[in-house]
Amino acid sequence: MAMIDDLKAQRDASLAVTANGAPTRTSNQFFGVGPITDMTADEVDGRRLRFQFDAWLEENYAKVDDRGNRVGSFTTSEIGRSMHRGYPADKVLLDMAREIHRYFEFPKKNKMAIGLGGGHSGFTVSILHMMNANDANQKIYVDTPKPESAEGKAGGFFRQSWGSQILEMQQFAENGDVNRVHFSEGEGAIPTADELESKGVKLFVGVGHETTGATTYKESEIKNLLEWIDRNPTEHHAIIDSTSMLGAMPWAEEVVAAVLDKCCMFMPFQKAIGGISGYFIASYTPQALALINANQKDPAWAIARQLKIAVPTDPKEPLSSEKTWELGPVYDPAEHKMLGGIINTYSTLAFAETTFGLLRAEKSIGSVRELNKRSIENRLKINDWVSKNPTLELGVDDADNRGAAVTLLKVTEGSKTDPALHAEIIAKSKQILGYEGITHPNGEHEKGLDVARYVNAFPGTPGDYRAWIGGIRPVGDVVALLENLEYAYHRAKIVVLEELLAKEGVTFEASAEAVAGAKVRQDDASRAYKVLVADLIGLKFDANGNPDHSEVKAHVEAKGGVFHEGPIADDANLDAGKIHFSYQPNLSTAEELLPQTDKGQFDATIVAATFLPNASVFKHGGVRIGAGTGNMGSDSWGGGNGDGGEAALMNTPSFNSRATAQMAMKALLKVCPNLPCEEMHKLVCAGDFDTGKDLCKFPTEKLEGKHLAVIGYGNIGREVANLGKAFGMEVTIYARPHHKAWIESEGFSYAETPEEAAKGADVISPHTGLGAFNAETGKFANDSLVNEGVLNALNDGAIVVNYDRGEVINIDALDAALTSGKVSYAAIDADLFKNAESGDLTGPMVPYLSLVENHGDKLELLPHAAADTEHVSRVQGAKQAVDQIFDAIQFKSIMNLKGDLPAGYSNAGATTVNGVGKVTPNALASVAACDETAAELRKLTEDMAAIWGSLSVTKDADRRQELVDLYGAQLTLQSNKYITLIEKLGLKGPYG
């Protein structure tokens, strides 16, 4: 029982540590290797990088004719087809060598060999050329424990392989002597200069730091090495594995410069710099190069061809002629040339990618000095984080020895746990850190975080996790890694403990969300919820001559709700756990609404045009059918702006946008094109018309080519603009500056002011809404937005269509424009209310009535009927409002939030009618979730990118024409399909 209680307590402790959920993601999930070119933020960034590389390659490697004229570019596909000799391959190699040498600040006196294979090949090449078993005076010091010693065995084969190769070379060479090789007592230890000199060491081999053991040399140790070299620069040589030293040297700048100047270094491209294949570089001092040539005059062993950097001076006598590095695969930075070619076939693309990655890193991070500084910052951040955290500790005890490129971390309680059990927890934690995830004994699955792949520590090293944390990584990524390691360890521990408890008969229920795979209900099943619907939710008449609400009623009932026609009695016995809708569309005034709403009698409400008084109370939210919320005056959500209340305010934007826009176009089409259809109809019916002779009496102008000014870029304004474009009109839109890019992306012109939009326009159509109310002036922000200046900017005889809000146009300015002829026609749709008793008229239409006497034949006035008479829009909007109410009450989830999100609720984002208004994250996610559709979009865009990329890079007119002939039809077809599919999916428009 005590064991069970202990396991439960440990589980509870780990649950507490992870109670807040997964930490922030790392921006890049690969911590097992450190290439610059792999440091992309996400999958999109990685794929874009491939295109950027293609473009960079094409820009930098030109095709030229025999007169030196550029006639095109080399492409990745061309270079990838085995181009490894001649131009541009030679230039690619030369460019890479130059950029590596320049960026890492190697001195120009040092030359750089380039060869095939990874870091081990660089080591082998260097040892084969620099060590000579025929020289009895050459003693070697290796900074790792002796192979097969107790310390050596602890490191496994990988760590012992460096020293083993050196010993075997001495052992099997005719004049070799293994006693010439000295080893350190620990990994990466450098003796003092006196100690090295007393041992007679001539060659120092540094392979025991950083990569596997996560250590680096202390600055004092490096100074010891430099002092030893300075005592006899001609005979004292150091060759160091710099795989993770470059860009991660945590020493003073002058010490770093001295190391690059006086030490020889080897490193693989794909780790130190970045690349797609295994290549190494090795930097040699002039003294080391002299040693290499001297060793070739009395070689102790044969060197395989692919490893040679010292080649015969006479190609006809490869056995007997002198061998020298001066003809080998060596880059001379002083002359900026390769002294000889690469011995074996290499991948030009890999070299090009290295150069590209290096330049990209330099652009984003800065010089190698900045890279070093960031590595040091990352090391300090890890030290600080671990010192304050109880879960992890660092594998390297001495802070000055801890690597600045690689770190080792171990779990603090690991030494107290059964080794097999601890290993199981660590293994499962890596499943969480990766993409696999873990499954609990009850079947509940936790998906992988995919934040840190391949963080394996090498056997024998003091750590559970190993990660590359050099300067290429931002500090935030290092912190995120540590937080995820802690989280993953405890989540894995929970599962392992549950497995142990399950063997003892103790199990745990899976969460309701995990079992059902759905949202968790948060409403009270013991009570009934009531919703007031205070507007018509159907505008067509049913068989009895009444507005038909049956479709919305059926929708409510299908969702498990109850629909009540009329009020719900106070003593009604309502079903608990259900949402009851009270349909009372005749409520409109405060006197009618407050007796049913002032004490919170209803939990939520749905309205369209009805104004809700401040004192009406709805604690679980309200939805306005339509876009605006100016009529939603309840203090429950803070009024029409939705700010500061305890309930959520929502709307259903875009349902009537197309109806309003189409009505606005209908108003325009009545007068433009200005064909007198009624008059011509009468003439035709009377038989009094001859098409051949009489058509010339009725000249008209089409809409195509006319200029339409749209004021506002909301849902309706955008729909009007699209209809205008469909008729061939030139469309200019005025909106706030942040809309500019989106407006222009859809092919419209952007105007910074209403006056600029109206300049030279034949039609103007405002769609801004009233804007915010100013209590001091008693007016809305957009009152008289279309004023004298705007109207005077129009073309003479222009048409005004105001199907927005009556107040948006200044009446006096419109009167003057109609009188002068600046405006030839005005169509207005605005609210008009009549007092049943007095007959008094109110509403924004009233001022327009004063224009009828003088301009009646130039006016069309409608009582705000454009959208509110469209049955389908109202029904669809009402059904969505019902869905939003269900989500708000049952799941505390708010869709189309206006204003503040109340405490305890989650924001589900926005949604609109497909193709109307902004493209929402929900809409994109829905498309992406459909594998077939996403695959189709991908195929279309990849085909188009391939063809356009080829056309853009092909400069030869004849060859380009061949491509057009081959792929023109396919490109056009794919473009049409893509545009059609994007519009069908509602993915065209501004994003929000």
N, C-alpha and C positions, 0 to 999 in steps of 0.2 A: 504493500500500500504506500509505503514511504517513497519507493521508486516512482510510482505513478504520480504521486503528488509533486515530486521534484520535476518530472517531465512536464507536467501541466504548468508548473510555475515558470519553467524555462520558456515554454510556448507562450505563456501570457506576457512574459517580458519581451520576447521578440515581436509579438503582436503590438505591444505598446510602442516599440521603436518605429514600427512601420505603419502606425495608425493613420498618418496623414497622407498615405499613398506614395506612389513612385515620385522620386525627385525629378528635377529638370533634366531633360535629355541632353546628352552630349551632342555637339553639332556634327561630329563625325564619329562613327562607331568603331573604327579600326584603330586599336591601340597596340596591336601586335607587331607592326612594322612602322617605320617612320619616314616614308618617302614624301617629299614635298608635293609631288604630282598627285598623290592620293588625298591630299587635304582639301576635300570638297565638303560643302555644308550638308548636302543631301543628294538624293538621287537625281533631282532636276539639275542641280549644279554640276554633278558629275557628267550628265549627258551633254549639258551645254559645253562643258570643257572639251569634249571631243570635237564639237563643231568649232570652238575657238582655236583648237590646235590645228584643225584643217585649214582654217582661214589664215592663221599665222604662218603655216608652212607655205601656203600659196603666195602670201605676200612677200616672203623672204627668199624664196628660191625660184627665180625667174627662168623662163625659157627665152633664150636670145638667138637671133639668127646670126649668120656669119659676119654681119656688119655691126653687131652689138645691139641691135634693136630688140626691145622686149616684145615677144610675140605670144606670151602666155605664162602659165605658172605650172610648176610640178605639183602634183597632187599626192595625197597619202596613198591612193590606190596605185599610182604609177611607181612611187618609191617603194611601196610594199611588194611590188612584183620583182623581187630579187635585185634591186638596184643597190649594189654595194661597191662599185668601182666607178671611177671617173666623176664627171659632174652630173648631179649636184652632190653625190655621196661624199666626195672628198671635202667639199665645202661644209657639209653638215658635220662631219667629224671635226674639222678644224674649228668651226664655230663653237661646238660643244667644249672642246679643249680650252679654247680661249675664255669662255664664260666661266668654266669651273675654276680655272687658274685665277682669273680676275676676281670673281666673287669671293672666294675663300682666302684671297690675299696672299697666295703663295709668292715668294720673291721670284723675280724674273731669272735669277741665276739658277734656280732649281728647275729641273726638267721633269716631265710627267709622262710615264709609260701608260699605255692603254692596252688592255687585253681582255680576252674572253673569260667568262666564269665569274663567280661571286668573290666574296672576301677571302675564302680559302685559297682561291687561285692566286689572288694578289699576294697572300702570304707565301705560298709555294714559290711563285716567281721570284719574290724578293730574297727568300732564303737560298734558293738554288743559285742565284747570281751573287749574293753578298757573302755567304758563308763558303769557306773553302777548307775541306778536310786536309788538304795538302799543306796548309799553313799551321805548323805546330804551335805557333805563338798566338794564334787567334783563339781566344777564350770567348765563350758565349754566355750571356746571362739572360734567362727567361723568367719573366715576372709571374710565373704560375708555379704551384707545387710540383715536385717531381712526379712524373707518371708512376702509378702503382704504389706511391707512398700512401699513408693513411689519409692525408689531406687531399691527395690527388684522386684517390678512389671516390671520395665523397662527391666530387664534381662530375662523375660519370665520364663516358667516352668523349663527349663533345669537348669538355674542358681540357681533357688530357691529350686530345689529338694534336694540338700545336706542339707541345713538348715532345710527344711521341715521334712526330715526323723528324724533328731535329735529331733526336737520339738515333733513330733508325738510319738517317743519312750518315751520321758519324760511325755507327756500328758496321754498316755494310760497305763503306768506302775503304779502299785499300789502305789509305794512310789515316783513317779516321780514329778518333778516340773519344768515347762517351764521357770521359772524365774532364774533357774541356768544357763541358756544359754545366753551368751552375743554375740552380733553381731557387726560387724564393720560398719562404715558409708559408706565405699566404697569397691570395689572389691580388694582383695589381700592386705589389709592393716594390718600391724603388729604393735601393740602398743609398747610402751617402756616396759622394764622389770618391772619398778615400777608400771606402769598402770596395767599390767597383774597381778602382785602380789597383788595390792590393791583391785582388783576385786575378789581375792581368786581363780583365775583360776588354775586348776590342769591339764586340758586337752586342748591343742591347736589343732584345726582342720583347716588345711590349704588346702582349695579347691577353693579359689577365684582368682587364678592367671593363667597365661599362655594360656591354651588351647582355651578357647572361647574368653576371653578378650584380648589376646595377650599381657599380662603383665607378669612381673616377679617381685620377691622381690628385693628391693634395698639392696645393701650390708649392709647398716646401719641398715635396718629393720631385716635382717637375724641375724646380730650381737646382736640386741635387744633380739631376740628369744633365741639365744644361751646363752646369759647372764641370761635370766630368767630360762632356764633349769639348768644352773650351780648353781643357788642359792639353788636348792633343787632337785638334780638328781633323788632321790627316788620317789618323788611325782609329779614332773613337767614333763609332757609328751607332745610330739608334734607328730601328725600324719598328713602327708602331701601328697597330690596328686602329684606324681612325674612323671606323664605321659609324660610331655614334659620338665621336669627338668633334667633328666638324660642325660648327654652329652651336656647340654645347660645351665650350671650354670655360669653366667657372673660375677663371683666374684673371689677374690684372691684364690690361690690353698689351702692355709691353712684354709680359710673359707669353701670351698667346702668339704675339708676333715672333718671339724668339723660337718658340716651338716650331712654327711653320718654316722658319729660316734654317734651323739647325738639325731638325729631325727628318728622317724619311718616313713616309706614311703610305699605307695602302688602305683601300676601302672599296666596297661594291657600290655601283651606281644606285641600284634599286633601294638601298637602305639609306646611304648617306645623302643622296641627291634626288633620286627618283628616276624611274625608268621602267620599261615593260619587259626587260630581259636582263640576264646576268652578265654584267661587265664590271671590271674593276679598273681603277686608276691607281697609280703608285707614283708619289712625288719623291725624287731623289736629289740630294745635294750634289754639288760638283765633286766633293770628296768621295761620296758613295759611288758616283759614276766612274771615277778613276779606279776605285776598288773593283768594280764590276769588270772593267776592261783588263785589269791586272789578273783577276781570277781566271779570265778566259784564256790567258797565255799558259796557265797550268791548271786546267780544270780537274776537279776531283770526281765529277760524275757527268753523265750525259744529261742533257736537258731536252725534254720532249719539244717537238717543233712548235706546237701551239702555245708553249710557255716561254719561248725564247724572246728576249729583248736585245740580246747581243747576236748579231747575224754576220755571216761571212762577208768580207770585203770584196771577194772575187766570186761571183755567182757560178763561175765555171769550176771553181775548186772549193766546194762547200766543206770538205773535210780538212784540208790543209791550210787554207788561207786564214789570215787573221780575223778574229771575230770582235765586233765592237757594237756598243749601243748606238753609235752615231749613225747607224743605218737601220736601226730598229724602229718599232712602233712607238716612237717617242716624240712628244710635243715640245718644241723649243719656243717658249713665250717671248724671248727677246727678238727672235726673227719671225714670230707668228707663222710657224710652218711645222708640218709633220716631217721628221727626218727620214722616216720610212713609212710604209703602209702597214695596216693591221695585218698580222700574219695569217689570220684565218677569216673566213666569211663572217661578217657582222651584220646586225640589223640597223640599217640607216634610220629607220623610224624610231627605234629605241633611243639612238643618240639625239635625234631631233626632239623627241619628247623630253629628254633630260634638259636640253637647252631651254625649251619652252617652259618647263616647270620651274627651272631656276629663275628665269626672268619674271615669271608670274609671282613667285615667292618674294623676290626682291621688290616688286612693285607694291605688294600688299604689306610686307613686314619692314623692308628696308635692308640695310647692309648686313653683312655677316656679323658685324659688331652688335647690331640690334638683335640679331638672332641669338647671339650669345647672352645678351642681357635678359631676353625673355626666358631663355632656358634657366638662368639663375633665379629669375622671379618665380618660375614654376616650381623649382626645387624648394625655395623658401616658403611658398604657399603650401606645399605638401607638408613640410616640416611643421608649419604653424597649425594646419588643420589636424594633423595626426596628434599633435601635442594636446589638443583640446578635445579629442574624441576617444571614447573608451573602447571602440570596437576594433580599430586597426592600429598596428604599429609598423615601423619601418624595418625592413630586413637588414639594412646596413646600420650598425650602431653608431659609428662615427659620422657626425654630420658633414665633416669636411671631405669624407670619402664617398658620400652619397652621389650617385650619378645625376647629372643635369639633363641627360637625354632619356635615361631609362630609370625606372624606380621599381623596387621590390616591396611589396606590402604583405604582411601576414596578420592573421586574426589573433587578437590577444589571448583568447581563451583556447586557442588551438592546442597549446602544450598541455592543457588540463583535460583534453577530450581524448577518448579512445582514437588512435590514429586512423583506423579504418572508418570510423563514424565521421571523423573530421574530414577525411578525404571525400566521403560521400556528400557531405554538406557543401564542400567547395565545388565539387563537380556539378551539383544541382544549381549552385549559385551562378555558374557560368552558363547554364541553360537559360536562366532568367536574364542574364546580361546579354545573351545572344538572342536569337529569334525562336528558339525551340520552346521555351517556357517550361513549366512543371505542372504536374497533375497531382492533386491531393488524393489521399486514400478514398475520400467520399465521391470522387469523380470530378470535382471542381477543378477547372483548368485555369492557371494563370498564364497569360500569354507572355512571350519574351519581350523584354524592353528594347532589345536591339540597340544598346547604347555602348557596348564594349565587347567586341569580338576578339577572340584569341588573346586572352590575357593570361596565358599559361606561364608559370615559372618553370625554369629548367630543373630537372632532378638534381638534388644535392644543394640547391641554392636555398638560402634562408627566407623563403617567402611562399605565400599561397597564390599571389597574383603578381604578374610583371606587366608593366605598361610603359610605352614610349611617351614621354612627356616633354620633349624638347621644345625649343622656341617656336617651332612651326605651329604649335597649339596655343590658342588663347588661354589666359589664366582661368577664365570661366569654364572652359572645357575640363580643365584639370580638377576644379572643384566639383563639377558635375560628376566626373568619374568617381571620385572618392565617395560622394554621397550615394551613388548607385551601387558601388561595391558594398557599402554598409547595408543598404536596403536589400540587395540581392542575397547577401549572406544570411540575414535574418529571415527572409522569406523562405529560403532553402532550408534553414534550420527548422522552421515551423513544419514543413512537410516531412522532414526526416523524423522529427519528434512525433508527429501524428502517425507515421508508419510504425514507430516503436510502441506507441500507445494502442494502435489497432491490434497488435499482437497480444496485448493484455485485455482486449475486449472493450477498449475505450474508443469511441468514435465521435465525430462532430458533424452536424448537419451542414449541408451546403447552403449558401445564401440563396434567398428566394430569387434574386436577380440571376444568379448563376444557373439555377435549375430551370427557370422559365425562359431565360434568354431575353427578357423583356424588362421594361421600366417597372420600378417598384411603386405600388399604390401608396399614396400618402394621405388619402382622405380618411375620414372617420366612418367606418362601416356601420356604426350604430345610429347614425343620424341621416336625415333627408336634407338635400341641398335644393334651394329654390333659385330660379333664374327668371328675371323679368325680360320679356321681349316686347318693347314698346314702339315698334314700327312694323309696317307691312313687310312680309318676307315672301311675297308673291304678288305680282302686279297684273297678271292675266286673270280674266274672270272664269269662274267655274260654272258648272251647269245651273247653279242657282243665282248667277249674276254677281257673285261676291269674289273679291280677290282671292286667288287660289294659293293656299299655303301648304297644300298636301305634300309636296315634294320635301319640304324642310321637315315637316312633321314625321314623315317616314324615315328621314335621315336620323332624327333624334331617337326614334324608337329602335332603329337598327343598331345604334350605339349603346342600347340598354337604358336610355333615358325615358322619361314619361312626359307626354305633351298634353297640357291642359289648355283648352280654349276658354279664355276669360280668367278672372281672378281665382286665386286659390284661397279657400276659406281658412280663417284662422284656426279652426278646430278640425281641419281636414286630417284624415288618418293617412299620411303619406308613407310610402314604402321606404324603409331605411336603407341606406347604402346606394340610393339612386339619386339622379339629378332630375328635378322636375322643372319643366319650362312652362311659364304662365304667359300665354299669348294675348296681349292687350294692345293692339296697334292703334287704338283710338286715343290713348293717353298722349297728351301733348303739352299742356300747361303745367306750371308749378303747382297750381291749386289741385290739379288732377293727380299729379305724381307723388307729391310729398306725403299724403295720408297713407300711401302704401310703401314708402321707401325711407321715411325720415328716421326710423328706428332700426334699420338693418333688417327689415322683414325679408328682403331678398339677399341672397349671397352674391349674386352677380347679375349683370344685365347685358342685353344686346339691343342697340338702337341704330338708326340710320340718320334721320334728320331731327328727331326729337331732341330738344335741349334738356339736359339733366341739371336740375338746380344744385347749388353748392351743398345744400343740407341733405341731399339724398345719399344714402349709405349703402355701399356694396363692398363687403370686406374681402371678397375673393376675386374681384376684378370686373372689368367691363370691356366690351368690344364694340367699336363703331364700325358698321358696315360701310366701307368706303375708305378714302385715304386720309382726309383731315380728321381732326379730333376737337375742333373748336366748340362743338356742341356738347362735349363731355365735361360738364362743369362740376361734377361731384368732387367734393374735397377728399373722398376716399382715396383717390390717386393723385390729388393735388391739382385738380382742374384739367383743362384741355391740353396742358403741356405734359401732364403726368409726372410732375416733379414733387417729391416729398411725401407722397401718401403711403398708406399701409397696404394698399391693394395695387394691382398692376393694371395699367391702361394699355389696350391693344387696338389695332385696327385691321382692316382687310384691304390693303391698297391694291389698286390696279384693276379690280373687277369691272368698274364702269369706265375705265380710261378709254377703251376703244370705242365704246358707245358715245361718249362725249366728243371724242375726236372725229368720229364719223359724222355726228350731227353738225359739228363746226364746218366740216368740209361740205356738207349738204347746203349749209347757209351760203358758203362761197360759190358753190356750183349753180345756185339759183341765178346769180348775176354774172358769173364769169366761168366759162365763155358766155358772152352776152347775146346768145342766139334767142330771138323772141319766139320761143316755141309756141306759146299760146296763140299769138297772132298768126303764125304760119299754119298752125293746126286749123284755125277758122277758115283761112284762105283755101287750104286743101279740101276741107269738107264742103266748101261752097263751089269747088271746081274752078276756083279763080286763081290758079297758079300755074306758071309754065317754068319748069326747072331750068330749061336752057336760057330763058330770057330774064327771069325774075330773081334768081339767086344773087345776082350782083347787087341787088338793093339791100342785102342784109350782111354786110361784112362783119366778121367777128375776129377776136383774137383768142388763141388757145392759152391754157395755163402754162404749158411748157415754155420755159424761158422767163416766166414772170418771177419776181423776187418776193419771197415770203419771209417776213420777220416774225419769229416766235420768241416771246418774252417768257422765259422760264423753261427749265429742262427737267421738270418732274415727269411723272408717268404720262399725263395727258399731253403736255407740251411736246414730249418726244414722239408720241403717236401722231400728233398733228404734223410734226416735221417729217416723219416717215411718209405720211400720206402725200404731203406736198412734194417730196422727192419722187414718189411713185408717179406723180403727174408731170414730172420733168421740171419742177420749179427749182430755182436756186434758193436755198434755205440758209438764213443766218439766225443764230440763236444767241440771245443774251442770257447769261446765268452767272452764278458766282465763279470766281477764277478757278477753283479746284475742279470744275466741270470741263474746263477748256480741252484737256487732252482727250477726254471721252467724246466730247462733241465733235472734235476734228477727226477722231478715229472712225466715226460713222459717216464721214463725208460731208458734214455740215461746216459752215463757217462760224467762227466764234466772234462775238462782239463784247467789248468790255463794258458798254453802257447801253441802256435802251435806245438812246439817240443814235448810237453807232449802228445798232441792229436795224433801226428804221430807215437809215439813210438810203434813199433810192429804192425803197421797198414798195411793191404794188399792193401787198396785203400785210396786215399786222394782226397777230392773234396772241393775246396775253394769257399765260397759264402759270401764274405765280401763287395764287391763293392770296388771302388777305395779309398774311404775315402776323407778327406779334402785335398785340394791342398795347398802345401807349396810354396809360391812365391820365397823364398830364394833358395830352392833346385831345384825348377822347377819340383818337383815330387809330386805324391799323397801319402797320409799317408800309404796306403797298398801296395805301389810299392815294389815288391820282398818280400812280406810277407812270401811266400813259398820259402825259401832260401836253402842254402847248409845244414844247420843244420837240417831243417825240413825234407828234402828229405833223409838225411843220417839216420834219426830215423826210417824210414820205414822198413818193412821186405824186404828182397831181392826179386826182381822180382815184386815189387809193381806196381800198376796201378795209373796213375795220370789222373784225369778228371777235366779240367778247363773250365766250361761253365759259368764262371763269367766274369772277365775282364782279358785281356791278360797280363797286367802289373803286376798282382798279383804274377806271378811266375817269379823267376830269371832265365833268359835263360841260362846263363853260368852254373848255378847249375844243371839245367835240362839236359843240354848237357852232363855234367860229370856223372850224374846218369844214363842216357841212355847208356853211354859208358861202365860204370862199371857193368851194370846189376842190379843195385839197383832198377831202374825203368825199367820194361819190355815193357811198353806201355803208351802212352800219347795221350789223346783226347782233342783237344783245339777248342773252339768256340769263335772267336774274330773278331772285325771289320777289314775290308780290303777295302780300297778305291783306285780307279784307275783314274788318270787324263786322261780325254778323249782325250786330245791333245798330251800330252807327253808320256802317258802310264806309268808314275811314280806311284809306289804303296806307300800308306801311311796307318797308322793305327796300332794298337797294334798287329796285326797278323804278320806284316813284320818280326820282329826278329825271329819268329818261322820258317820262310821259310829257314833260314840259317841251320836248323837242318835236312832238308829233304835229303840232299845229303848223310849224314852219317847214318841217322836213319829213312829213309823213310818207311821202313817196320814196324816200331814201332810207327808210327804217324798216327793220323787222324785229319786233319785240316779243320774246317768249318768256313764260313764267318759271324759269329754271327747270325746264322740262327735258333737257337734252339727255341726262343720264338717268334721272329718277323715274323715267317711264319705261326703262328697258328691263323686261321681266327676267331674262336669263341671268343678267349681271347681278340683280338683287338676290335671286335664289342661290346662285353659286357663292356670293359673298356671305349670305346668311348661313349656308352649310359650313363654310370655313369658320365662321364665327362660333358656330356650335362646337366644332372640333377644338377650337382654341379654349373655349370655356371648359370642356371636358378635361383637356390637358392641364389647365390651370388648377382646377379643383382636385382632380384625381392624382396628378403627378407633380404639382407645383412647377410646371414647365410653361414658360411664357413664349409664345410665338408672336412676332411683329410687335415687340415692346415699343411703347412711346414713353419717353421720360425715364424715370428711375426704376430700377429693379428692386422690389421689396425684399427684405430679409427672408431667407428660407426658400426662395424661388430660384430656379435656374433659367438662364436665357437660352431658348432653343433657336435663336437666330430669326431670320426673316424669310418670308416666302411671298411670291407674287404669282399672278397668272403667267403661264408660260409665254415668254417673249415680250411681256409688258414690264416696263420699268427696269430696275437693276437686276443684273445677274447675281444671284445670292450664293453664299457658300453652300447652302442646303441643295440648291439646284445643281451645282457642280459636283457635290458629293454623290448625289443621286445618279448622275450620268456616269461618274467614275466607278460606281458600285455595279454597274451593268457591264460585265466582262465583254459581251458581244459588241456593245456600242463603243466602249473605250478602245477595243481592238480595231474597230473600223476607223475611228478617228485617228488612231495612231498610224494605221496603214496609209490613209490618205495623206496625212501630213509628212510622213517619211518619204512617200513617193514624190510629193511636190518638192520637198527639200532636196532630194537627190537630183531632180531635173533642174531646179533653179540653181543649185550649187554648181552643177556642170556647166550650165549656160553662162553663169557669171564668171567662171574661171577660163572659159574657152574664148580666146581673143581672135583666133583665126576665123575670118568671116565665113569661109567655105565650110570649115569643120562645124562651126556654130549652126550653119544652115542645115547641115546633115542631122544634127541633134534635134533641131526644130522639126524637120521632116519626120524623124523617127518618133519623137515624143510629144510633139505639139498637141496632137489630138488627145493623148492620154493626160497631159498636163491640164488642158482646158476641161476635160471631163472630170478629172479628180477635183479641180478647183470648184466646179459647179456643184459636185456632190458634197464637198466640204461645206460650202456656203449654205446649201439647202439644209444639210443636217444640222449645222449650228443654229440656224434660224428655227428649225423644227424643234430643237431641244431647248430653245429659249436661252441660248448662250450668247446672244448678240446684244450689246448695249453696255452701259456703264456697270461697274462692279461695286457691290456694297454689302 
